[in-house]
């Protein structure tokens, strides 16, 4: 990144002498200007939102700062897969999702090519070189310098320019993320810029937001990063829940439906969750009810239950929100009727 020394009193005097240039920015914006330098928070926000987002193939490479250029060959849980196009990603996902609570492994075949967050493409010849890319990605994430993928600026946008050294103003129309990244990354430390607001952006939930200032941009980024953090945490919790389900056998401790606890209808049944996303309820008379389950997450964790062939267990068919869980108990509420609750206790 560029280094910008603090503006000295001499430079500040020079800045004040360009009042007419600043007035032009005021007029173009129709408000108090959001004027920034190359080392400002807004410059960082614009650069990070315009970085190349390599998170779409994280299941394959484990690095959100880059993506693997196809074709590539990978060994996934012991099965060799030739990935020629993005349609082949589903083959990898099917293998990874075949079982819950297993140790998934993806081994890449070198050499391969990757596209980095700065849009450059490099050839990686061995695992050591690839590990260095992953380490650099983790360092960027820890330093808050990785790509922001939860907010996409809608193009075109206009950048108003202001140079302290040349005493000139101008404007640049930016047509794409790559063009915006190059512009922000190559900005000279003697330049000032201002975004011509309003602009629009699309959030990760596909909703649109109108931004009228640098503060709006900052707040929208902070909000969506908060949602992204909640989604990441929920994903980890979903994985933990899968482990709890597979490692234990459960009974219905409580099932409140229409204000009545119907747990007694299930008193003689033990529910077992298998590693292949099937579940089986068995009672003392060896009567068996077959079903399936699925754990998903958004900002919350959900457990979907589907039993068949038994009217009593059909009442448990629901996409349940997981309100809490531990190694011994799982509390759920219906996503369509919060008054309907279910508690499973490990035997």
C-alpha positions, -999 to +999 in steps of 0.1 A: +000+000+000+009+036-004+024+055+025+011+090+031+029+113+055+009+137+076+001+169+058+024+195+071+014+231+078+030+241+045+009+215+026-022+226+045-015+262+034-013+249-002-046+231+002-063+262+014-051+281-016-072+258-038-105+270-026-119+274-061-110+238-069-127+226-037-158+247-046-160+229-078-161+196-059-188+211-036-209+220-066-206+186-083-215+168-051-243+192-041-232+187-004-202+190+018-175+172-001-163+137+009-127+144-001-101+118+006-065+109+000-049+076-010-044+066+027-080+074+038-106+050+052-127+056+021-098+047-002-094+015+017-131+007+016-132+013-022-101-008-028-113-037-007-148-038-022-132-038-057-106-066-050-110-098-069-132-121-048-119-156-048-143-170-021-166-188-046-143-219-047-132-219-010-145-255-008-117-264-032-088-242-023-095-229+012-084-194+002-109-165-002-081-142-015-076-162-047-093-187-069-080-216-090-080-212-127-095-242-145-088-268-156-073-285-125-071-320-110-079-326-074-081-357-051-113-352-030-116-377-001-096-402-021-114-397-054-096-380-083-117-354-100-109-335-132-124-300-129-127-285-164-155-260-158-174-246-129-202-271-135-177-297-122-177-280-088-209-299-080-190-332-083-166-320-056-194-307-034-213-340-037-182-359-025-176-335+003-213-336+013-217-373+012-212-378+049-214-355+080-188-355+107-160-369+085-126-355+077-128-339+042-096-337+023-088-319-010-053-325-025-045-303-055-024-315-084+005-291-093+013-271-113-018-249-113-027-213-119-045-189-095-060-154-098-050-133-068-070-105-051-051-079-072-063-096-104-029-109-113-025-146-124+004-167-112+015-203-118+020-223-086+044-253-090+042-269-056+024-271-022+050-248-005+042-220-030+005-225-025+009-225+013+026-191+010-005-178-009-028-191+019-006-176+046-006-142+028-044-144+026-047-151+063-024-122+071-045-099+050-077-111+067-062-106+102-051-071+092-085-062+078-070-058+043-088-086+025-116-083-001-150-071+011-174-094-007-207-086+011-212-053-008-209-048-045-209-013-059-231-009-090-212+007-119-206+031-135-196+055-108-177+088-111-146+098-092-139+135-089-101+142-088-082+170-072-044+173-074-025+195-048+006+196-071-010+203-104-039+226-092-063+208-115-096+190-111-112+164-132-134+133-132-130+097-140-159+073-149-153+039-134-169+010-152-159-021-132-145-035-100-112-042-117-109-006-130-118+008-095-092-014-079-065-003-103-075+033-099-074+032-061-043+011-059-023+033-083-034+066-068-005+090-061-001+102-025-004+139-037-039+134-051-072+139-035-105+123-047-142+124-040-169+100-050-198+116-069-228+105-048-254+091-048-243+057-059-260+023-054-247-010-042-260-046-039-256-065-006-250-102-003-287-108+003-293-092-032-310-061-017-300-027-031-289+002-010-284+039-020-253+055-007-252+093-004-218+098+014-186+082+025-203+077+059-231+057+042-205+036+025-187+029+057-219+021+077-232-002+050-199-021+049-198-024+087-234-037+087-228-063+060-195-074+076-214-079+108-239-101+090-211-120+073-195-127+107-228-140+121-231-163+090-196-176+096-203-183+132-236-200+124-218-222+099-193-233+126-222-240+150-240-260+123-209-282+120-208-286+158-245-296+158-239-323+132-212-338+155-235-338+185-263-355+164-241-382+150-223-390+183-255-396+203-289-411+205-319-390+214-354-390+228-382-364+226-381-346+259-407-320+250-429-314+219-453-284+224-479-282+197-511-262+200-502-255+236-500-292+245-469-312+253-471-344+233-438-358+243-456-389+257-464-400+222-427-405+216-418-418+250-408-453+239-388-442+208-350-436+205-339-414+175-305-421+160-289-398+135-265-415+110-235-401+093-252-402+059-280-378+068-306-405+076-323-409+109-342-437+125-367-438+153-370-472+170-393-482+199-393-510+224-414-532+201-388-528+173-412-506+153-390-484+131-397-450+115-373-439+088-364-403+081-338-379+069-322-348+084-302-318+072-284-291+091-281-257+075-273-222+085-278-185+076-273-162+106-290-189+126-287-227+126-316-249+113-324-286+116-347-300+090-365-333+099-384-354+075-400-387+086-423-409+065-449-436+071-459-426+106-485-399+113-471-392+148-436-386+136-449-367+106-458-340+131-420-335+137-415-328+100-403-292+100-375-269+093-366-261+129-346-232+141-320-243+167-324-220+196-297-237+217-278-269+219-252-287+240-238-322+241-269-334+259-298-313+247-311-296+215-338-270+217-358-261+185-387-239+174-407-240+143-397-215+116-434-211+107-449-210+142-427-200+171-452-215+196-443-250+183-412-262+200-392-294+203-365-305+227-344-335+220-324-350+249-294-373+245-299-407+262 
